[in-house]
Amino acid sequence: MVMIMPILPETKCDRIVPSASKPCVYYIPGESGFAGFCSLPNQFRCIEAIKAKAPRLSHSSINTWLRCRRRWYIEQIKGIVRRETMMSSSLKMGTIWDRIKQDAFARGSWDVYEGLEIIHDMADALALDEKDGLKLRALVRALGTLEYSPEKCATNVKATYYYNKPLAEMFVSGKLDAVPLDNKPYFYEVKLSSRPDWYTEITNIESQVATYFLFDERFDFVVMDITRIPDLRQTKNKTDESDFGYEERTYDDILKRPSHYFIGWNKDKRRWGKPFYRREFDLEDIAKRYRVVAGEIKQAFIDDACYANPTACLTPFECDYKPICSTGGVSEILFRERTKDEIDEANSAESDGEA
């Protein structure tokens, strides 16, 4: 089925119904007086509220705005998101890996059985490819053999950065994957990628990591917990390889070269992950970016300027929302509307939406 929506973003609401207690009967107030939401179908955030109040921001929503204002509008105002079953295989795997890692950090130990159960439980809901599940199983088992032992942490920790000065108000929120207990000066960010080197370049992680340093001055460094997605291919003499055989071959390869798969692994020091320090990031520049973009978003709705950026449709990869911009229709097979429960979630802390 296809749901039709205007190709051009609307920056004025014609469905306002005044109320004695709030601007509109459909209005859902935002946290801390920031721009709120809309209870009408096919609408997520209140258009009119953004003209008067700063929206809550996150590093991922800022990056979306800088890439394409129309994409930001589709995601943040209309509340249209790609269905989980239609995500890329790497995002599906990353979603499961995040859950496995956070479960281990919360427990303070690595449990192979629990990790395998999480893969089993989440695979059907995400329509995970069978071979991708085998890759995750091999990683979970290999970490058990390598005696990986994560420290006990608080996980999925919500944090905020608030800036309030004349003509420059903003509220940035996000979630830290794992924060050690006992008030230690660092945190963990979990990544699973076919291109782990991407996350070892400061330029590529600056937006997220610097934002998290802004959240808490006690953080001196972050440990990037980066894992490579295995990608062993079938060879000519293995065309009839069983699932068990493929998993075992992947598991064996991980154990032969663990530092290839677990970035920063040091056998002698029993160290995992790669640290990056606060001093390596230009926090002032990131804070300025938030302040400027917060003002741009408000002004864009006043000026009717949520325009598309055609140069971002295919570069560096094809935009998920290109079919919407091209046709004006929203496929219910590919996309869904964010739920009202997600409004409550957005009111407390924006989700990164990244793996």
Residue pairs with C-beta under 8 A, 6 or more apart in sequence:
1 331
1 332
1 333
2 327
2 329
2 330
2 331
2 332
3 42
3 329
3 330
3 331
3 332
4 328
4 329
4 330
5 42
5 78
5 324
5 328
5 329
5 330
6 328
7 325
7 328
9 70
9 73
9 74
9 77
9 306
10 47
11 47
11 300
11 301
11 302
11 304
11 305
11 306
12 47
12 48
12 304
13 24
13 46
13 47
13 48
15 26
15 40
16 23
16 24
16 26
16 48
17 24
17 25
17 26
18 24
18 25
19 25
19 27
22 29
23 46
23 48
23 49
24 38
24 46
24 48
26 38
26 39
26 40
26 43
26 46
27 36
27 37
27 38
27 39
27 46
27 49
28 36
28 37
28 38
28 39
28 46
28 343
29 36
30 36
30 37
30 49
30 53
30 55
30 56
30 347
31 56
31 347
31 348
32 162
32 171
33 53
34 53
34 54
34 55
34 56
34 171
35 45
35 46
35 49
35 50
35 52
35 53
35 54
35 55
35 56
36 45
36 46
36 49
36 53
37 44
37 45
37 46
37 343
37 346
37 347
38 44
38 45
38 46
38 47
39 340
41 337
42 78
42 337
43 77
43 78
43 79
44 76
44 77
44 78
44 79
44 337
44 338
44 343
45 55
45 76
45 77
45 79
47 77
47 301
50 77
50 297
50 298
50 301
51 298
51 301
51 302
52 298
53 298
54 169
54 170
54 171
54 294
54 297
54 298
55 76
55 294
55 297
55 298
56 171
56 172
56 173
56 346
56 347
56 350
57 170
57 171
57 172
57 173
57 290
57 293
57 294
57 350
58 172
58 173
58 174
58 211
58 350
58 351
58 352
59 172
59 174
59 207
59 208
59 211
59 352
60 208
60 350
60 352
60 353
60 354
61 72
61 75
61 76
61 350
62 207
62 289
62 290
62 293
63 207
64 71
64 72
64 75
64 76
65 72
65 293
65 296
65 297
66 293
67 309
67 312
68 308
68 309
68 312
68 319
69 300
69 305
69 306
69 307
69 308
69 309
70 306
70 307
70 308
70 309
70 321
70 325
71 308
71 312
71 319
71 321
72 297
72 306
73 306
74 80
74 321
74 324
75 81
75 321
77 306
78 337
79 337
79 338
79 342
80 321
80 324
80 330
80 335
80 336
80 337
80 338
81 335
81 336
81 337
81 338
82 320
82 334
82 335
83 333
83 334
83 335
83 336
84 92
84 95
84 125
84 126
85 125
85 126
85 127
86 333
86 334
86 335
87 95
87 126
89 128
89 129
89 132
90 192
90 193
90 194
90 229
90 355
91 355
92 126
92 127
92 128
92 129
92 132
93 128
93 132
93 135
93 136
93 192
93 229
93 355
94 191
94 192
94 193
94 354
94 355
95 122
95 126
95 355
96 118
96 119
96 122
96 123
96 126
96 128
96 136
97 136
97 139
97 190
97 192
97 227
97 355
98 177
98 190
98 192
98 355
99 118
99 122
100 114
100 115
100 118
100 119
100 136
100 140
101 150
101 177
101 178
101 190
101 225
102 155
102 156
102 177
102 178
102 190
103 114
103 115
103 118
103 155
104 110
104 111
104 114
104 115
104 150
105 150
105 151
105 152
105 153
105 155
105 177
105 178
105 188
106 152
106 153
106 154
106 155
107 114
107 152
108 150
108 151
108 152
108 153
109 149
109 150
110 143
110 144
110 148
110 149
110 150
112 140
112 141
112 143
112 144
115 140
115 143
115 144
116 137
116 140
116 141
119 128
119 133
119 136
119 137
119 140
122 128
123 133
130 243
131 246
134 243
134 246
134 247
134 250
135 229
135 230
135 231
135 250
137 247
138 230
138 247
138 248
138 250
138 251
138 254
139 227
139 230
139 254
139 261
141 251
142 251
142 254
142 255
142 258
142 261
143 262
145 255
146 255
146 258
146 262
146 265
147 270
148 272
150 178
150 272
151 180
152 180
152 181
153 178
153 179
153 180
153 181
153 188
154 178
154 179
154 181
155 177
155 178
155 179
156 175
156 176
156 177
157 175
157 176
157 178
157 179
157 187
158 173
158 174
158 175
158 348
158 349
159 173
159 174
159 175
159 176
159 212
159 215
159 216
159 349
160 171
160 172
160 173
160 174
160 215
160 349
161 171
161 172
161 173
161 211
161 214
161 215
161 287
161 290
162 170
162 171
162 172
163 169
163 170
163 171
163 172
163 287
163 290
163 291
167 295
168 291
168 294
168 295
169 294
170 290
170 291
170 294
172 211
172 214
172 290
173 348
173 349
173 350
174 208
174 211
174 212
174 215
174 349
174 350
174 352
175 349
175 351
175 352
176 187
176 188
176 189
176 212
176 215
177 187
177 188
177 189
177 190
177 225
178 187
178 188
178 190
178 225
179 187
179 188
180 186
180 187
180 188
183 218
185 218
185 219
185 220
185 221
186 219
186 220
186 221
186 222
186 223
186 275
187 212
187 219
187 222
187 223
188 222
188 223
188 224
188 225
188 273
189 205
189 208
189 209
189 212
189 222
189 223
189 224
189 225
190 225
191 199
191 224
191 225
191 226
191 227
191 355
192 226
192 227
192 229
192 355
193 199
193 226
193 227
193 228
193 229
193 355
194 228
194 229
194 231
196 226
196 227
196 228
196 263
198 204
199 205
199 224
199 226
199 263
200 224
200 226
200 263
200 274
202 276
202 280
202 281
205 224
205 276
206 281
206 282
206 286
207 286
208 352
208 354
209 222
209 224
209 276
209 281
210 281
210 282
210 283
210 286
211 286
212 219
212 222
213 219
213 222
213 278
213 281
213 283
214 283
214 286
214 287
219 278
220 277
220 278
221 275
221 276
221 277
221 278
222 275
222 276
223 272
223 273
223 274
223 275
224 263
224 264
224 273
224 274
224 275
224 276
225 272
225 273
226 262
226 263
226 264
226 273
226 274
227 261
227 262
227 263
228 260
228 261
228 262
228 263
230 250
230 253
230 254
230 261
232 246
232 249
232 250
232 253
234 241
234 246
238 245
238 249
241 249
254 261
258 265
258 267
259 265
259 266
262 272
263 273
263 274
264 271
264 272
264 273
264 274
264 275
265 271
265 272
266 272
299 305
300 306
308 325
312 319
313 319
313 322
313 325
314 322
319 325
323 329
323 331
323 334
324 330
324 335
338 346
345 351
